[in-house]
Amino acid sequence: MEKRSFTLIELIFVIVIIGLLAAVAVPKFLTTKKNAETANLPSVGHQVVTKATEQYTIVQEENLSKIIDEDKDLKRYYNEIKDNPLFDTDKNYEEFNISWHSTGEVCLKVYRDTTVYKINKNDEGITYDFIVKELNTSCNAD
């Protein structure tokens, strides 16, 4: 009984085919992962705006950095983004920015618009509009 094994040519042929498949699949996977990571950013921005507006209405808190730090959901989202090597974050009193790490392009900006004024319901003062603005939609593309 003769034992049959693969020849060197057959093994090389299989390795070449696997290499070609990997060369096609890996870039597609990386692009898909990048798109999935950035797809959540508008939602995070709108949550920051909603929470900031709510906090301003309730306790007159207008510090975006403080609002993000004190709200457990926003803090969780912020920490997920901050710990992600794809993004750089910058938050301060007036702004919250998320930028794409490799290019430095700002993907998402949440800021306090001081040019739009509204008198609050008690006529006691001025409220700010908190705005989310996607500055660079190309953060979702290659």
C-alpha positions as CSV (number, residue, x, y, z in Angstrom):
1,M,0.0,0.0,0.0
2,E,1.5,3.2,-1.2
3,K,1.2,6.4,0.9
4,R,0.3,9.5,-1.2
5,S,1.4,12.9,0.0
6,F,1.2,16.5,-1.4
7,T,4.0,17.6,-3.8
8,L,5.8,20.8,-3.2
9,I,4.2,22.4,-6.2
10,E,0.7,21.6,-4.9
11,L,1.6,23.1,-1.5
12,I,3.0,26.3,-3.0
13,F,-0.1,26.6,-5.2
14,V,-2.4,26.4,-2.1
15,I,-0.3,28.9,-0.2
16,V,-0.4,31.4,-3.1
17,I,-4.2,31.1,-3.3
18,I,-4.5,31.7,0.4
19,G,-2.2,34.6,0.1
20,L,-4.3,36.2,-2.7
21,L,-7.5,35.7,-0.7
22,A,-5.9,37.3,2.4
23,A,-4.6,40.2,0.3
24,V,-8.2,40.9,-0.9
25,A,-10.0,40.3,2.4
26,V,-7.7,42.1,4.9
27,P,-8.0,45.6,3.5
28,K,-11.8,45.2,3.2
29,F,-11.9,44.0,6.8
30,L,-9.9,47.0,8.0
31,T,-12.2,49.5,6.1
32,T,-15.3,47.8,7.6
33,K,-13.8,48.0,11.1
34,K,-13.0,51.7,10.6
35,N,-16.5,52.4,9.3
36,A,-18.1,50.5,12.3
37,E,-15.9,52.5,14.8
38,T,-17.0,55.9,13.3
39,A,-20.6,55.0,12.8
40,N,-21.3,55.5,16.5
41,L,-19.8,59.0,16.6
42,P,-22.9,61.0,15.6
43,S,-25.0,59.1,18.2
44,V,-22.4,60.0,20.9
45,G,-22.4,63.6,19.7
46,H,-26.2,63.9,19.9
47,Q,-26.2,62.3,23.4
48,V,-23.7,64.9,24.6
49,V,-25.9,67.7,23.2
50,T,-29.0,66.3,24.8
51,K,-27.3,65.8,28.2
52,A,-25.6,69.2,28.0
53,T,-28.9,70.9,27.2
54,E,-30.7,69.0,30.0
55,Q,-27.9,69.9,32.5
56,Y,-28.0,73.5,31.5
57,T,-31.8,73.6,32.0
58,I,-31.7,71.9,35.4
59,V,-28.6,73.2,37.1
60,Q,-27.3,75.8,34.6
61,E,-24.2,73.7,34.0
62,E,-22.6,74.7,30.7
63,N,-19.2,73.1,31.1
64,L,-19.1,70.3,28.5
65,S,-16.1,68.6,30.1
66,K,-17.8,68.5,33.5
67,I,-21.1,67.3,32.0
68,I,-19.3,64.4,30.3
69,D,-17.3,63.5,33.4
70,E,-20.4,63.5,35.7
71,D,-22.9,61.6,33.5
72,K,-22.2,57.8,33.7
73,D,-23.4,57.0,30.2
74,L,-21.5,59.9,28.6
75,K,-18.4,59.0,30.6
76,R,-18.6,55.4,29.4
77,Y,-18.9,56.5,25.8
78,Y,-16.1,59.0,26.2
79,N,-13.8,56.4,27.8
80,E,-14.5,53.9,24.9
81,I,-13.6,56.6,22.3
82,K,-10.6,57.8,24.3
83,D,-9.2,54.3,24.7
84,N,-9.7,53.6,21.0
85,P,-6.4,53.9,19.1
86,L,-8.3,55.2,16.1
87,F,-9.4,58.5,17.7
88,D,-8.0,61.5,19.5
89,T,-10.4,63.4,21.8
90,D,-10.3,66.9,23.2
91,K,-12.8,68.2,25.6
92,N,-12.8,71.5,27.4
93,Y,-15.2,74.0,28.8
94,E,-16.9,74.8,25.5
95,E,-16.1,72.0,23.1
96,F,-15.8,68.3,22.7
97,N,-14.0,67.1,19.6
98,I,-13.2,63.7,18.2
99,S,-10.6,63.5,15.5
100,W,-9.2,60.7,13.4
101,H,-5.9,59.7,14.8
102,S,-3.8,59.1,11.7
103,T,-4.9,62.4,9.9
104,G,-5.8,64.7,12.8
105,E,-9.0,65.6,10.9
106,V,-11.9,66.5,13.2
107,C,-14.7,64.0,12.6
108,L,-17.2,65.3,15.2
109,K,-17.5,68.5,17.1
110,V,-19.9,69.3,19.9
111,Y,-19.9,72.9,21.0
112,R,-21.8,75.6,22.8
113,D,-23.1,78.1,20.3
114,T,-22.9,81.5,22.0
115,T,-24.3,83.3,18.9
116,V,-27.8,81.9,19.3
117,Y,-29.5,83.2,22.4
118,K,-32.8,82.1,23.9
119,I,-34.5,83.6,26.9
120,N,-35.3,80.9,29.3
121,K,-38.9,80.3,30.5
122,N,-38.5,82.4,33.7
123,D,-37.1,85.3,31.8
124,E,-34.1,85.1,34.1
125,G,-31.4,84.9,31.5
126,I,-29.9,83.5,28.4
127,T,-29.6,79.8,27.5
128,Y,-27.1,78.5,24.9
129,D,-27.7,76.1,22.1
130,F,-25.5,73.1,22.3
131,I,-24.8,71.9,18.8
132,V,-23.3,68.7,17.3
133,K,-21.6,69.3,14.0
134,E,-20.0,66.6,11.9
135,L,-17.2,68.5,10.3
136,N,-15.7,65.8,8.2
137,T,-17.9,63.0,6.9
138,S,-14.8,61.6,5.1
139,C,-13.9,60.1,8.5
140,N,-16.3,57.3,7.4
141,A,-14.5,56.7,4.1
142,D,-11.2,55.4,3.1
